[in-house]
């Protein structure tokens, strides 16, 4: 007997549709050459990062250490996690390098699993990296759908121009050219999606191998080597490239990368476990099925009822001094560290291992154990009344534009929306794993269609938290 499953029935019955929210982070907590995940205890590390999150950030870290944070530069006070990305620089024609300001902070997406898998929240002492800072080109030799291919496809860029013709989300696999940057009137957006399939280890030698991407990047099925599912995370970071639109030169990441292929992101978990578990299972945090407005964190009862959300002033006030004792705004004659412009990141060979400056005797020991021992915990959720939410908008200070010349706006075509077929699936003779892959493909296509029609055609300026309305990936993920 054949089984026919309609898309509507799948969406109503699927228990795997969990919460989704967009969490705003303010201006960076600090810009520094410190990387407690890849180079714990090393100061300075290999390249400069913009760091957001809890102010207990240090050369080494652990979940317990992050709980000592007295503030966080992100929206949820109970999230003491740290989030970091490489710093963007602009090299003027004469060779002088200056930092490109981050604009409107960062958005961190906590995304639902729509394929039906049971999702686990991040365990204590868990960290991961997405992307590879050593990449300088797109490796076409990687098999589409392979882990190496997915890691490259997880990176995307697009120019934001609310007064002109919008680009499709993450339309580019590489950085726009200097001429194309003239269309980035409202900023260059750099996006990176983290893998969500897990092998149960808290970390790995390359900080990536303990994680893998599902078959559809953000969703789909996990490989047998990484059968457990964690929350899917995504970073959106905006850079104010418009101030350099009429200045001769080129953009380069702190690693020396000019093409954007080596863009990457890092995460170390500092969430209150009970808070994260409660929010992810809170039905008020579950967005409407087909809409472009899902993900508004102020609609999550778990956060609002506990007074967990803070505003722009509180976020932007959370700062620490650079741990290396140096400032990284520039101007510089060369990139900080041993990172030649246009070349592969170097290893200076002068890094010094420094004792943890803050009194936390167990921090180093926990860091070692965290890489070798898996610790998981189960928590319970709670439900409380929802107060009236307060919208959050971030506006960070940027330097004065280098020139006052009129900025030319390039016209970029908008892709036509995908047309979907009748969403009824005959799954009687298909293996169970394939059934899920087909279902998720249909769901993803519907979401993409609505998004193309409702979001990408917007041309008016809207606040940062409202203009990033989407929780699905580009159609290119369907290999």
C-alpha positions in Angstrom: 0.0 0.0 0.0 1.4 3.4 -1.0 1.7 6.2 1.6 0.9 9.7 0.4 2.2 12.5 2.7 1.1 16.1 2.0 3.4 19.0 2.7 0.7 20.6 4.9 0.4 17.4 7.0 4.2 17.2 7.3 4.5 20.7 8.6 1.7 20.2 11.1 2.9 16.8 12.5 6.7 17.2 12.2 8.0 17.4 15.8 11.4 18.5 14.6 10.3 22.1 13.8 11.9 23.7 16.8 12.4 27.4 17.7 14.1 30.0 15.6 15.4 33.4 16.6 17.8 36.1 15.4 20.0 37.4 18.2 21.5 40.8 17.8 25.1 41.5 18.9 26.3 45.1 19.3 29.6 46.6 18.3 32.6 44.2 19.1 33.5 43.5 22.7 37.1 43.9 21.5 39.2 43.7 18.4 42.3 41.7 19.1 44.8 39.0 18.0 43.5 36.4 20.4 41.9 33.0 19.5 41.1 30.8 22.5 39.7 28.0 20.3 42.4 27.6 17.6 45.4 29.0 19.6 44.5 28.7 23.3 47.0 30.5 25.6 48.8 32.2 22.7 49.3 36.0 22.6 49.3 37.3 20.0 47.6 34.8 17.8 48.0 34.6 14.0 45.5 37.3 12.9 43.1 39.9 14.1 39.5 39.1 15.0 36.3 41.1 15.8 35.0 39.4 19.0 31.4 39.6 20.3 29.9 38.1 23.5 30.8 37.7 27.2 33.5 39.9 28.7 35.3 37.0 30.4 36.8 36.4 26.9 40.5 35.5 27.3 43.5 33.6 25.8 42.0 30.3 27.1 38.4 29.7 27.8 35.9 27.2 29.2 32.2 27.2 29.9 32.9 27.9 33.6 35.2 30.7 32.7 32.6 32.4 30.5 30.1 32.2 33.3 32.2 34.8 35.1 31.3 37.4 32.5 29.7 40.5 34.0 28.2 41.6 30.7 27.8 40.5 27.1 27.8 42.5 23.9 24.9 40.3 22.6 21.2 40.6 23.1 20.5 37.7 25.5 22.0 38.3 28.9 22.0 34.6 29.8 24.2 33.9 26.7 27.8 34.4 27.7 29.1 32.6 24.5 31.8 34.2 22.4 31.4 34.7 18.6 34.3 35.9 16.4 35.2 36.6 12.8 38.3 38.0 11.1 38.7 41.8 10.9 38.3 43.5 7.5 40.9 46.0 6.4 41.2 48.5 3.5 44.6 48.9 1.8 44.9 52.3 0.1 46.8 52.8 -3.1 49.9 53.9 -1.2 49.9 50.7 0.8 48.5 52.1 4.1 46.1 49.7 5.8 43.1 50.8 8.0 40.4 48.8 9.7 36.9 48.7 8.1 34.4 49.3 10.8 31.8 46.7 11.6 28.3 48.2 10.9 25.2 47.5 13.0 27.0 44.7 15.0 26.3 41.1 14.1 23.2 38.9 13.8 23.5 35.3 15.1 20.8 33.0 13.8 19.6 30.0 15.8 17.7 28.0 13.2 15.1 25.2 13.4 15.6 21.7 12.1 12.8 21.0 9.7 13.6 17.4 8.8 12.4 15.8 12.0 15.7 15.0 13.8 15.8 15.4 17.5 17.9 18.5 18.2 20.3 18.8 21.1 21.5 22.1 22.6 25.2 22.9 22.8 26.9 21.1 25.7 29.3 22.8 28.1 32.9 23.3 26.9 31.8 23.0 23.2 33.4 25.0 20.5 33.6 24.9 16.7 34.9 26.7 13.6 33.3 27.2 10.2 35.3 28.0 7.1 39.1 27.6 6.5 41.3 30.7 6.9 43.9 29.1 4.6 41.7 28.9 1.5 42.4 31.4 -1.3 40.2 30.0 -4.1 37.1 27.8 -4.6 38.4 24.3 -5.0 36.3 23.0 -8.0 37.8 19.5 -7.5 35.7 18.9 -4.5 32.7 16.6 -5.1 29.4 18.5 -4.9 27.8 17.5 -1.6 31.0 16.5 0.0 32.1 18.0 3.3 34.9 20.0 1.7 32.5 21.4 -0.9 29.9 22.3 1.8 32.4 24.1 3.8 33.1 26.4 0.8 29.4 26.8 0.0 28.7 27.8 3.6 30.3 31.2 2.9 28.5 34.0 1.1 28.6 37.7 0.5 26.3 40.3 -0.9 26.0 44.1 -1.2 23.3 45.8 0.7 21.6 48.8 -1.0 18.2 49.6 0.3 17.7 52.4 -2.2 18.7 50.4 -5.3 18.3 47.0 -6.8 18.8 44.3 -4.2 21.0 41.3 -4.6 19.8 37.8 -3.7 20.9 36.6 -0.3 24.5 35.4 -0.2 24.6 35.8 -4.0 28.4 35.6 -4.1 31.0 33.0 -3.3 33.7 35.6 -3.3 34.1 39.2 -2.3 32.8 41.8 -4.7 35.4 43.7 -6.7 36.2 47.2 -5.7 34.0 48.6 -8.5 31.1 46.3 -7.4 31.5 47.6 -3.8 30.0 50.9 -5.0 26.7 49.1 -4.8 27.3 48.3 -1.1 25.8 51.6 0.0 24.4 50.0 3.2 27.3 47.7 3.8 28.9 44.4 2.7 27.3 41.5 4.4 29.5 38.4 5.1 27.5 35.3 6.0 28.7 31.9 7.2 26.7 28.8 8.2 28.0 26.4 10.8 27.7 22.7 10.5 25.1 21.1 12.8 25.8 17.3 12.6 27.9 16.1 15.5 30.0 13.1 16.4 29.6 13.7 20.2 33.1 15.2 20.8 33.5 18.6 22.3 36.2 19.7 19.9 38.7 18.2 17.4 42.3 18.9 16.3 41.2 21.2 13.4 38.1 22.4 15.4 35.9 21.3 12.4 36.1 17.5 12.1 33.8 16.8 15.1 31.1 18.6 13.1 29.7 18.0 9.6 27.1 19.6 7.4 23.7 18.0 6.8 22.8 17.2 3.2 21.1 20.5 2.5 23.6 22.7 4.4 21.2 24.0 7.0 18.9 21.0 6.9 18.6 17.5 5.5 20.1 14.3 6.8 23.3 13.9 8.7 26.1 11.5 7.7 26.5 8.3 9.6 29.8 9.5 11.0 28.0 12.4 12.7 24.6 11.2 13.6 23.6 13.6 16.4 22.0 16.9 15.6 22.8 20.3 17.2 21.2 23.6 16.6 22.1 25.2 13.3 23.9 28.5 13.7 24.6 31.3 11.2 26.5 34.6 11.4 25.6 37.7 9.5 28.2 40.5 9.9 28.0 43.9 8.2 31.0 46.0 7.3 30.9 49.7 6.4 32.7 49.5 3.0 30.8 52.6 1.6 33.2 55.0 3.3 35.9 53.8 1.0 33.8 53.8 -2.2 35.8 56.7 -3.7 39.2 55.8 -2.3 41.7 54.0 -4.5 42.7 50.6 -3.0 41.4 47.2 -2.1 39.8 45.3 0.7 41.6 42.5 2.5 40.8 40.3 5.5 43.2 40.1 8.5 44.4 36.8 7.2 45.7 38.4 4.0 42.8 37.0 2.0 41.4 39.3 -0.7 38.9 37.0 -2.3 36.9 36.0 0.8 37.4 32.3 0.3 39.2 32.1 3.6 36.4 33.8 5.5 35.6 32.0 8.7 33.8 32.1 12.1 34.3 30.7 15.5 31.9 29.9 18.4 32.5 28.8 22.0 29.4 28.0 24.0 28.6 30.0 27.1 24.8 29.6 27.3 22.9 29.0 30.5 22.0 25.4 29.6 18.5 25.6 31.1 17.7 28.9 29.4 18.8 27.6 25.9 16.9 24.4 26.3 13.8 26.2 27.5 13.9 28.7 24.6 14.5 26.1 21.9 11.5 24.1 23.1 9.3 27.2 23.7 6.3 27.2 21.3 6.2 31.0 21.4 9.7 31.0 19.7 8.5 28.8 16.9 7.8 31.1 13.8 4.8 30.8 11.5 5.5 28.1 8.9 5.7 30.2 5.8 6.5 33.8 6.5 9.3 36.3 6.2 8.8 37.7 9.7 9.8 34.7 11.7 12.8 34.8 14.1 11.9 37.9 16.0 13.6 37.2 19.4 11.2 39.6 21.2 8.4 37.2 20.5 10.1 34.4 22.6 8.3 34.1 25.9 11.3 32.4 27.5 13.5 35.5 26.9 11.0 38.3 27.5 9.3 36.9 30.6 12.7 36.4 32.3 13.9 39.9 31.4 16.8 38.3 29.4 16.9 40.8 26.5 19.0 44.0 26.6 19.0 47.0 24.3 21.6 48.6 22.1 23.1 50.8 24.8 23.8 47.9 27.1 25.2 45.8 24.4 27.5 48.5 23.0 28.7 49.4 26.6 30.1 45.9 27.1 33.8 46.3 26.2 37.2 45.0 27.3 40.7 46.3 26.6 42.8 44.3 24.0 44.5 41.4 25.8 47.6 41.9 23.6 47.8 45.5 24.8 47.7 46.8 21.2 45.1 48.6 19.1 44.2 47.3 15.6 42.5 50.1 13.9 45.6 51.3 12.0 47.0 52.8 9.9 49.5 50.0 9.4 52.2 49.5 6.7 51.4 45.7 6.8 48.8 43.5 8.3 49.3 42.7 12.0 51.0 39.3 12.3 52.7 37.5 9.4 49.9 37.8 6.9 51.0 39.1 3.5 48.2 40.8 1.5 47.0 38.4 -1.1 49.0 35.5 0.3 48.4 32.6 2.7 48.3 33.4 6.4 51.7 33.1 8.0 53.1 31.8 11.3 55.3 34.4 12.9 57.1 32.0 15.1 57.2 34.7 17.8 54.0 33.9 19.6 54.3 33.7 23.4 52.3 31.4 25.6 51.0 33.5 28.5 49.5 32.4 31.8 45.8 33.2 32.2 45.8 36.8 33.5 42.5 36.3 35.4 42.4 34.3 38.6 40.6 31.1 37.4 42.8 28.2 38.5 40.6 25.5 36.9 40.3 27.2 33.5 43.3 25.6 31.9 42.5 22.2 33.3 38.9 22.5 32.1 40.1 23.4 28.6 42.2 20.3 28.4 39.4 18.1 29.6 37.0 19.8 27.3 38.9 18.5 24.3 38.9 15.0 25.5 35.7 14.3 27.5 32.1 14.7 26.4 29.7 16.1 29.0 26.1 16.5 28.3 23.2 17.6 30.5 19.5 17.4 30.3 17.4 20.4 31.4 13.7 21.2 31.7 11.8 24.0 30.1 9.5 26.5 31.8 6.6 28.6 30.6 5.8 32.1 31.9 3.6 35.0 30.7 4.9 37.2 27.9 5.3 40.9 28.5 5.3 43.5 25.7 8.5 43.1 23.7 10.8 46.0 22.9 12.4 46.0 19.4 16.1 46.2 19.3 18.1 48.2 16.8 21.8 48.6 16.8 23.7 51.6 15.4 27.4 51.6 15.9 29.8 54.5 15.5 31.7 54.7 12.2 34.5 57.0 11.1 33.9 59.9 8.8 33.8 59.1 5.1 37.1 59.6 3.4 35.5 61.7 0.6 32.2 63.3 -0.1 31.9 62.3 -3.7 28.6 60.9 -4.9 28.5 57.1 -4.7 27.5 55.4 -7.9 25.0 52.5 -7.5 25.5 49.5 -9.7 22.4 47.6 -10.8 22.3 44.0 -9.9 19.6 41.7 -11.3 17.3 39.9 -8.9 16.8 36.2 -9.5 13.4 35.0 -10.4 11.6 33.2 -7.6 11.5 29.4 -7.8 8.2 27.9 -8.9 7.2 24.9 -6.9 5.1 21.9 -8.0 2.1 20.5 -6.1 3.6 19.5 -2.7 2.3 16.0 -2.5 4.8 13.2 -2.1 4.4 9.5 -3.0 6.8 7.9 -0.6 5.6 4.3 -0.6 8.5 2.8 -2.4 11.2 5.1 -1.2 13.7 4.2 1.6 13.1 6.0 4.9 16.2 8.2 4.6 15.3 9.3 1.1 11.7 10.2 2.2 13.1 12.7 4.6 15.5 14.2 2.0 12.6 14.7 -0.5 10.3 16.2 2.2 13.0 18.6 3.3 13.7 19.6 -0.3 10.1 20.6 -0.8 9.9 22.5 2.4 13.1 24.3 1.6 11.8 25.2 -1.9 8.6 26.7 -0.5 10.5 28.8 2.0 12.9 30.0 -0.7 10.0 31.0 -3.0 8.3 33.1 -0.3 11.6 34.7 0.7 12.5 35.7 -2.9 9.0 37.3 -3.3 8.6 39.0 0.1 12.1 39.9 1.3 14.6 40.4 -1.5 12.4 43.0 -3.3 12.5 45.4 -0.3 14.2 48.7 -1.2 13.5 50.9 1.8 15.8 51.1 4.8 14.6 49.2 7.8 16.4 48.6 11.2 19.1 46.0 11.2 17.2 43.5 13.2 14.2 43.7 10.9 15.9 43.6 7.5 17.5 40.2 8.0 14.3 38.2 7.8 15.1 34.7 6.7 16.1 31.3 8.0 16.7 29.3 4.8 19.7 29.0 2.5 20.1 29.9 -1.1 18.8 27.4 -3.7 22.4 26.6 -4.7 22.5 24.1 -1.8 20.4 21.6 -3.6 23.2 19.7 -5.4 
